Amino acid sequence: MEIMGDSKTVIKKCQSFNTDRSIIGAIIRDIRNRKDKYQEITFSFIPKAKNIYAHTIATEALKRSESFYLEEGIPEMIRRELERRGLKPPD
């Protein structure tokens, strides 16, 4: 599995083995706890301009004050927003 993001801080924290005490520490711990479910996992930085899908997902989640994981696919609300923006949802 490859996890891509546009926050260098989050990517570095996910790659680190140190305990994170920042405001996003719980999210980092959750990501680390899920790492064992996969044979291989990598974290990659992608600039926001190059990753419109992740940016749209994050923006919509913030607007709705919702959090979710994409383990079971892209939520329907995100699919509709991508289509509204003229983008085809990724597979």
N, CA, C and O atoms as a MOPAC input file, in Angstrom:
PM7 MOZYME 1SCF
protein

 N      0.85100 1    -1.16300 1     0.00000 1
 C      0.00000 1     0.00000 1     0.00000 1
 C      0.89700 1     1.22600 1     0.00000 1
 O      1.93200 1     1.26800 1     0.66500 1
 N      0.47300 1     2.21000 1    -0.75800 1
 C      1.19200 1     3.47700 1    -0.77100 1
 C      0.25400 1     4.55900 1    -0.27700 1
 O     -0.84100 1     4.74100 1    -0.80900 1
 N      0.68800 1     5.26900 1     0.73500 1
 C     -0.07900 1     6.39000 1     1.26900 1
 C      0.61500 1     7.65200 1     0.81100 1
 O      1.79900 1     7.86200 1     1.07700 1
 N     -0.14200 1     8.49300 1     0.11400 1
 C      0.40900 1     9.73400 1    -0.40300 1
 C     -0.27900 1    10.89900 1     0.27600 1
 O     -1.47400 1    10.84000 1     0.56900 1
 N      0.47000 1    11.95200 1     0.52500 1
 C     -0.11700 1    13.12800 1     1.14700 1
 C      0.62400 1    14.38300 1     0.77200 1
 O      1.75900 1    14.33400 1     0.29800 1
 N     -0.03400 1    15.52600 1     0.98900 1
 C      0.58600 1    16.79400 1     0.64700 1
 C      1.09300 1    17.54500 1     1.88200 1
 O      1.35400 1    18.74600 1     1.81700 1
 N      1.23100 1    16.84100 1     2.99200 1
 C      1.80100 1    17.42200 1     4.20400 1
 C      3.10700 1    16.70000 1     4.53200 1
 O      3.10300 1    15.54300 1     4.95400 1
 N      4.21100 1    17.39700 1     4.33400 1
 C      5.50400 1    16.77600 1     4.63100 1
 C      5.59200 1    16.38800 1     6.10200 1
 O      6.18200 1    15.36400 1     6.44700 1
 N      5.00800 1    17.20300 1     6.95600 1
 C      5.04400 1    16.92300 1     8.39200 1
 C      4.38100 1    15.58500 1     8.71100 1
 O      4.95000 1    14.76800 1     9.43400 1
 N      3.19000 1    15.35900 1     8.18000 1
 C      2.46800 1    14.11600 1     8.45600 1
 C      3.22800 1    12.92600 1     7.88100 1
 O      3.35900 1    11.90200 1     8.55200 1
 N      3.72800 1    13.03900 1     6.65800 1
 C      4.48100 1    11.95000 1     6.03900 1
 C      5.70200 1    11.61400 1     6.88900 1
 O      5.96500 1    10.43900 1     7.14400 1
 N      6.45000 1    12.61800 1     7.33000 1
 C      7.64200 1    12.37000 1     8.15800 1
 C      7.26000 1    11.72300 1     9.48600 1
 O      7.95400 1    10.82100 1     9.95500 1
 N      6.16700 1    12.17400 1    10.09300 1
 C      5.74000 1    11.60500 1    11.37600 1
 C      5.28700 1    10.15600 1    11.21100 1
 O      5.51600 1     9.33300 1    12.09700 1
 N      4.65100 1     9.84200 1    10.09400 1
 C      4.22600 1     8.46300 1     9.84300 1
 C      5.43900 1     7.54900 1     9.64400 1
 O      5.40000 1     6.37800 1    10.02200 1
 N      6.49600 1     8.07000 1     9.06300 1
 C      7.70700 1     7.28400 1     8.81900 1
 C      8.55400 1     7.12600 1    10.08200 1
 O      9.35100 1     6.19400 1    10.18500 1
 N      8.38400 1     8.02300 1    11.02500 1
 C      9.18600 1     8.03000 1    12.24500 1
 C      8.70600 1     6.96500 1    13.23500 1
 O      7.56100 1     6.51700 1    13.17200 1
 N      9.57700 1     6.57500 1    14.12900 1
 C      9.21900 1     5.63400 1    15.18700 1
 C      9.03200 1     6.34200 1    16.52700 1
 O      8.68500 1     5.71100 1    17.52500 1
 N      9.26000 1     7.64400 1    16.54500 1
 C      9.13500 1     8.41700 1    17.77900 1
 C      7.67000 1     8.63600 1    18.14200 1
 O      6.80800 1     8.68400 1    17.26500 1
 N      7.39400 1     8.76700 1    19.43000 1
 C      6.04600 1     9.06100 1    19.89700 1
 C      5.71100 1    10.49400 1    19.52100 1
 O      6.49700 1    11.41100 1    19.76100 1
 N      4.54300 1    10.67900 1    18.93400 1
 C      4.13300 1    12.00600 1    18.51000 1
 C      3.16300 1    12.59000 1    19.51400 1
 O      2.13200 1    11.98400 1    19.80600 1
 N      3.47800 1    13.75900 1    20.04400 1
 C      2.62600 1    14.39800 1    21.04700 1
 C      1.94200 1    15.64900 1    20.49200 1
 O      1.41300 1    16.45800 1    21.25400 1
 N      1.95200 1    15.80500 1    19.19100 1
 C      1.32300 1    16.97700 1    18.58300 1
 C     -0.19000 1    16.80100 1    18.54600 1
 O     -0.72100 1    15.77600 1    18.97300 1
 N     -0.86300 1    17.80200 1    18.03800 1
 C     -2.32600 1    17.77500 1    17.95000 1
 C     -2.82100 1    16.66200 1    17.02800 1
 O     -3.95100 1    16.19700 1    17.17400 1
 N     -1.99100 1    16.23500 1    16.08600 1
 C     -2.38200 1    15.15200 1    15.18800 1
 C     -1.80900 1    13.80900 1    15.63500 1
 O     -1.84000 1    12.83700 1    14.87900 1
 N     -1.29900 1    13.75400 1    16.82900 1
 C     -0.68200 1    12.53900 1    17.35600 1
 C     -1.58600 1    11.31900 1    17.32400 1
 O     -1.13000 1    10.22000 1    17.01100 1
 N     -2.86900 1    11.49900 1    17.64400 1
 C     -3.80500 1    10.36800 1    17.63600 1
 C     -3.97200 1     9.81200 1    16.22400 1
 O     -4.07300 1     8.59900 1    16.04000 1
 N     -4.00000 1    10.68300 1    15.24300 1
 C     -4.12600 1    10.23900 1    13.84800 1
 C     -2.87900 1     9.47700 1    13.43200 1
 O     -2.97100 1     8.43900 1    12.77700 1
 N     -1.71500 1     9.98900 1    13.81100 1
 C     -0.45000 1     9.33000 1    13.47800 1
 C     -0.41300 1     7.94000 1    14.11900 1
 O     -0.01500 1     6.97200 1    13.47100 1
 N     -0.82500 1     7.83400 1    15.39100 1
 C     -0.85200 1     6.52700 1    16.06800 1
 C     -1.80900 1     5.57600 1    15.35900 1
 O     -1.50700 1     4.39300 1    15.20400 1
 N     -2.95600 1     6.08400 1    14.93100 1
 C     -3.93200 1     5.25400 1    14.22300 1
 C     -3.33700 1     4.73000 1    12.91600 1
 O     -3.49600 1     3.55300 1    12.59300 1
 N     -2.67000 1     5.57500 1    12.18200 1
 C     -2.02100 1     5.15800 1    10.93200 1
 C     -0.97200 1     4.09400 1    11.22200 1
 O     -0.91200 1     3.07300 1    10.53600 1
 N     -0.15200 1     4.32700 1    12.22900 1
 C      0.88900 1     3.35000 1    12.58900 1
 C      0.27700 1     2.01300 1    13.00600 1
 O      0.80100 1     0.95700 1    12.65100 1
 N     -0.81800 1     2.04900 1    13.75000 1
 C     -1.47200 1     0.80800 1    14.19200 1
 C     -2.00600 1    -0.00300 1    13.02600 1
 O     -2.08300 1    -1.22800 1    13.11900 1
 N     -2.37000 1     0.63300 1    11.95300 1
 C     -2.90100 1    -0.05700 1    10.77400 1
 C     -1.79600 1    -0.60000 1     9.86400 1
 O     -2.07000 1    -1.40000 1     8.96900 1
 N     -0.56700 1    -0.17600 1    10.08300 1
 C      0.54100 1    -0.60800 1     9.22900 1
 C      0.72400 1    -2.11900 1     9.24100 1
 O      1.11800 1    -2.70000 1     8.22900 1
 N      0.44500 1    -2.76400 1    10.36800 1
 C      0.65400 1    -4.21000 1    10.50100 1
 C     -0.28700 1    -5.03800 1     9.61800 1
 O     -0.03600 1    -6.22200 1     9.39200 1
 N     -1.35500 1    -4.43200 1     9.12400 1
 C     -2.33000 1    -5.15200 1     8.30600 1
 C     -1.86100 1    -5.32900 1     6.86600 1
 O     -2.51300 1    -6.02100 1     6.08400 1
 N     -0.74100 1    -4.71400 1     6.51200 1
 C     -0.27100 1    -4.74100 1     5.12700 1
 C      1.13000 1    -5.33500 1     5.04400 1
 O      1.94200 1    -5.17100 1     5.95500 1
 N      1.40100 1    -6.02100 1     3.94800 1
 C      2.73500 1    -6.59900 1     3.75200 1
 C      3.76900 1    -5.51100 1     3.57800 1
 O      4.87300 1    -5.59400 1     4.11500 1
 N      3.40800 1    -4.50000 1     2.83200 1
 C      4.33400 1    -3.39600 1     2.57100 1
 C      3.54400 1    -2.09600 1     2.55500 1
 O      2.44300 1    -2.03400 1     2.00700 1
 N      4.11000 1    -1.06600 1     3.15500 1
 C      3.44900 1     0.23000 1     3.17700 1
 C      4.51300 1     1.31100 1     3.03700 1
 O      5.54900 1     1.27100 1     3.70000 1
 N      4.24200 1     2.26600 1     2.17400 1
 C      5.16400 1     3.38800 1     1.99400 1
 C      4.38700 1     4.68700 1     2.11900 1
 O      3.19200 1     4.74100 1     1.82700 1
 N      5.06600 1     5.71600 1     2.54800 1
 C      4.49300 1     7.04300 1     2.69500 1
 C      5.23400 1     7.97000 1     1.74400 1
 O      6.46100 1     8.06100 1     1.78400 1
 N      4.49100 1     8.65300 1     0.89500 1
 C      5.09900 1     9.51900 1    -0.11500 1
 C      4.49200 1    10.90600 1    -0.06200 1
 O      3.28600 1    11.07200 1     0.12200 1
 N      5.35800 1    11.90700 1    -0.22700 1
 C      4.90800 1    13.29500 1    -0.30300 1
 C      4.56100 1    13.63200 1    -1.75100 1
 O      5.34700 1    13.38100 1    -2.66500 1
 N      3.38300 1    14.19800 1    -1.94300 1
 C      2.93600 1    14.64800 1    -3.26000 1
 C      2.46100 1    16.09600 1    -3.09000 1
 O      1.58300 1    16.35600 1    -2.26800 1
 N      3.02200 1    17.03300 1    -3.84600 1
 C      2.54300 1    18.42700 1    -3.72400 1
 C      1.04900 1    18.51900 1    -4.01900 1
 O      0.53000 1    17.80600 1    -4.87800 1
 N      0.36600 1    19.40300 1    -3.29800 1
 C     -1.08900 1    19.53600 1    -3.42900 1
 C     -1.51900 1    19.76700 1    -4.87900 1
 O     -2.52600 1    19.21500 1    -5.32300 1
 N     -0.77300 1    20.56700 1    -5.60300 1
 C     -1.13200 1    20.85700 1    -6.99400 1
 C     -1.12500 1    19.59500 1    -7.85800 1
 O     -1.80700 1    19.54200 1    -8.88200 1
 N     -0.36900 1    18.59100 1    -7.45600 1
 C     -0.28400 1    17.34900 1    -8.22400 1
 C     -1.27900 1    16.29800 1    -7.74500 1
 O     -1.44800 1    15.26000 1    -8.38500 1
 N     -1.93100 1    16.56400 1    -6.62800 1
 C     -2.82500 1    15.55500 1    -6.07300 1
 C     -4.19100 1    16.15800 1    -5.75800 1
 O     -4.56600 1    16.29400 1    -4.59300 1
 N     -4.91700 1    16.51300 1    -6.78800 1
 C     -6.20900 1    17.16600 1    -6.62800 1
 C     -7.22500 1    16.26700 1    -5.92900 1
 O     -8.12300 1    16.76400 1    -5.24900 1
 N     -7.09300 1    14.95100 1    -6.08900 1
 C     -8.03800 1    14.04000 1    -5.44500 1
 C     -7.90200 1    14.09700 1    -3.91700 1
 O     -8.89500 1    14.25600 1    -3.20800 1
 N     -6.69800 1    13.97000 1    -3.42800 1
 C     -6.49300 1    14.02400 1    -1.97600 1
 C     -6.88700 1    15.38400 1    -1.42400 1
 O     -7.45800 1    15.48000 1    -0.33800 1
 N     -6.58200 1    16.42600 1    -2.17100 1
 C     -6.94100 1    17.77100 1    -1.72800 1
 C     -8.46600 1    17.92500 1    -1.64300 1
 O     -8.97600 1    18.50100 1    -0.68200 1
 N     -9.18400 1    17.42000 1    -2.62900 1
 C    -10.64400 1    17.49900 1    -2.62100 1
 C    -11.22700 1    16.70500 1    -1.46000 1
 O    -12.14700 1    17.17200 1    -0.78700 1
 N    -10.70400 1    15.52000 1    -1.22300 1
 C    -11.17400 1    14.69300 1    -0.11500 1
 C    -10.95400 1    15.40100 1     1.21600 1
 O    -11.85100 1    15.44700 1     2.05700 1
 N     -9.75800 1    15.95100 1     1.40500 1
 C     -9.45000 1    16.64500 1     2.66000 1
 C    -10.31600 1    17.89100 1     2.82800 1
 O    -10.82000 1    18.15100 1     3.92000 1
 N    -10.49000 1    18.64900 1     1.77600 1
 C    -11.29500 1    19.86900 1     1.83800 1
 C    -12.74600 1    19.56200 1     2.20200 1
 O    -13.33100 1    20.22300 1     3.06000 1
 N    -13.31400 1    18.56600 1     1.54900 1
 C    -14.70700 1    18.19700 1     1.82900 1
 C    -14.86800 1    17.65100 1     3.25300 1
 O    -15.86700 1    17.92800 1     3.91700 1
 N    -13.89700 1    16.88500 1     3.71300 1
 C    -13.96000 1    16.36000 1     5.08500 1
 C    -13.93000 1    17.51200 1     6.09600 1
 O    -14.66400 1    17.49400 1     7.08300 1
 N    -13.08300 1    18.50400 1     5.84600 1
 C    -13.02100 1    19.66000 1     6.74800 1
 C    -14.31900 1    20.46400 1     6.71400 1
 O    -14.81200 1    20.89000 1     7.75900 1
 N    -14.86900 1    20.67000 1     5.53200 1
 C    -16.13200 1    21.42100 1     5.40800 1
 C    -17.24600 1    20.75100 1     6.20000 1
 O    -18.06800 1    21.42500 1     6.82100 1
 N    -17.26900 1    19.42800 1     6.17600 1
 C    -18.34600 1    18.67500 1     6.82400 1
 C    -18.00500 1    18.26900 1     8.26000 1
 O    -18.81500 1    17.64400 1     8.94400 1
 N    -16.80800 1    18.62800 1     8.70700 1
 C    -16.33500 1    18.22400 1    10.03600 1
 C    -16.44900 1    16.71800 1    10.22300 1
 O    -16.86900 1    16.24300 1    11.27800 1
 N    -16.07300 1    15.97800 1     9.19300 1
 C    -16.12300 1    14.52100 1     9.23400 1
 C    -14.72200 1    13.96600 1     9.03400 1
 O    -13.87700 1    14.59000 1     8.39300 1
 N    -14.49500 1    12.81100 1     9.58000 1
 C    -13.24500 1    12.11100 1     9.30800 1
 C    -13.59700 1    10.68800 1     8.89000 1
 O    -14.55600 1    10.09800 1     9.38600 1
 N    -12.81300 1    10.15900 1     7.98300 1
 C    -13.06600 1     8.81500 1     7.49000 1
 C    -11.79800 1     8.27400 1     6.85900 1
 O    -10.88500 1     9.03100 1     6.52700 1
 N    -11.74700 1     6.97300 1     6.69700 1
 C    -10.64300 1     6.31100 1     6.01800 1
 C    -11.17000 1     5.78400 1     4.69200 1
 O    -12.35100 1     5.46100 1     4.56400 1
 N    -10.28900 1     5.70200 1     3.71600 1
 C    -10.70200 1     5.29800 1     2.37200 1
 C    -10.45400 1     3.82200 1     2.12500 1
 O    -10.27600 1     3.40900 1     0.97900 1
 N    -10.43800 1     3.02600 1     3.17100 1
 C    -10.15300 1     1.60100 1     3.02900 1
 C    -11.19700 1     0.88200 1     2.18900 1
 O    -10.88400 1    -0.11800 1     1.54200 1
 N    -12.40200 1     1.36200 1     2.18800 1
 C    -13.47100 1     0.70400 1     1.44500 1
 C    -13.92600 1     1.53900 1     0.25900 1
 O    -15.06700 1     1.41900 1    -0.18700 1
 N    -13.05100 1     2.37400 1    -0.24700 1
 C    -13.37100 1     3.18700 1    -1.41100 1
 C    -13.69800 1     4.62100 1    -1.05400 1
 O    -13.72900 1     5.00500 1     0.11500 1
 N    -13.93700 1     5.39000 1    -2.07900 1
 C    -14.22300 1     6.81300 1    -1.91300 1
 C    -15.69800 1     6.99600 1    -1.56600 1
 O    -16.56600 1     6.45200 1    -2.24800 1
 N    -15.99000 1     7.76200 1    -0.50200 1
 C    -17.39400 1     7.99700 1    -0.13900 1
 C    -18.15700 1     8.67800 1    -1.28200 1
 O    -17.57400 1     9.41000 1    -2.08200 1
 N    -19.44600 1     8.43000 1    -1.34400 1
 C    -20.28000 1     8.97800 1    -2.41400 1
 C    -20.24400 1    10.49600 1    -2.45700 1
 O    -20.24500 1    11.07900 1    -3.54100 1
 N    -20.21300 1    11.15000 1    -1.29800 1
 C    -20.18100 1    12.61800 1    -1.28900 1
 C    -18.93600 1    13.15100 1    -1.98500 1
 O    -18.98400 1    14.19600 1    -2.63300 1
 N    -17.81600 1    12.43300 1    -1.85200 1
 C    -16.57700 1    12.84700 1    -2.50700 1
 C    -16.67500 1    12.59200 1    -4.00800 1
 O    -16.23300 1    13.41600 1    -4.80900 1
 N    -17.24700 1    11.46400 1    -4.38600 1
 C    -17.44600 1    11.17800 1    -5.81500 1
 C    -18.26600 1    12.28500 1    -6.48500 1
 O    -17.93500 1    12.74000 1    -7.58000 1
 N    -19.33700 1    12.70900 1    -5.81500 1
 C    -20.18600 1    13.77500 1    -6.38400 1
 C    -19.40100 1    15.08200 1    -6.51400 1
 O    -19.52200 1    15.78200 1    -7.51900 1
 N    -18.59700 1    15.40900 1    -5.49900 1
 C    -17.81800 1    16.65000 1    -5.54500 1
 C    -16.77700 1    16.59700 1    -6.65400 1
 O    -16.58500 1    17.58500 1    -7.36300 1
 N    -16.10600 1    15.46900 1    -6.81800 1
 C    -15.12300 1    15.33500 1    -7.89800 1
 C    -15.80400 1    15.49600 1    -9.25000 1
 O    -15.28000 1    16.17500 1   -10.13400 1
 N    -16.96400 1    14.87700 1    -9.41500 1
 C    -17.69800 1    14.99700 1   -10.66200 1
 C    -18.15200 1    16.43800 1   -10.90200 1
 O    -18.13900 1    16.91600 1   -12.03600 1
 N    -18.55500 1    17.12800 1    -9.82800 1
 C    -18.96400 1    18.53100 1    -9.93400 1
 C    -17.79900 1    19.37300 1   -10.43600 1
 O    -17.99700 1    20.32700 1   -11.18800 1
 N    -16.58500 1    19.02200 1   -10.02200 1
 C    -15.38100 1    19.75600 1   -10.44600 1
 C    -14.86400 1    19.28600 1   -11.80700 1
 O    -13.83700 1    19.76500 1   -12.28800 1
 N    -15.57700 1    18.35400 1   -12.41400 1
 C    -15.18100 1    17.87900 1   -13.73300 1
 C    -14.07000 1    16.84200 1   -13.71000 1
 O    -13.38400 1    16.62700 1   -14.71000 1
 N    -13.89800 1    16.19500 1   -12.55000 1
 C    -12.85400 1    15.18200 1   -12.40500 1
 C    -13.48900 1    13.80400 1   -12.31300 1
 O    -14.54900 1    13.64800 1   -11.70700 1
 N    -12.86700 1    12.82800 1   -12.89400 1
 C    -13.33900 1    11.45400 1   -12.78400 1
 C    -12.78200 1    10.86200 1   -11.49200 1
 O    -11.56900 1    10.88500 1   -11.28300 1
 N    -13.64200 1    10.33200 1   -10.62100 1
 C    -13.13400 1     9.71200 1    -9.38000 1
 C    -12.15900 1     8.58000 1    -9.69700 1
 O    -12.38900 1     7.80600 1   -10.62700 1
 N    -11.07200 1     8.47900 1    -8.93000 1
 C    -10.11300 1     7.37400 1    -9.16600 1
 C    -10.73800 1     6.03800 1    -8.81400 1
 O    -11.68900 1     5.97400 1    -8.03600 1
 N    -10.19800 1     4.96700 1    -9.39200 1
 C    -10.69900 1     3.61300 1    -9.10900 1
 C    -10.24200 1     3.13200 1    -7.76000 1
 O    -10.57100 1     2.01500 1    -7.35900 1

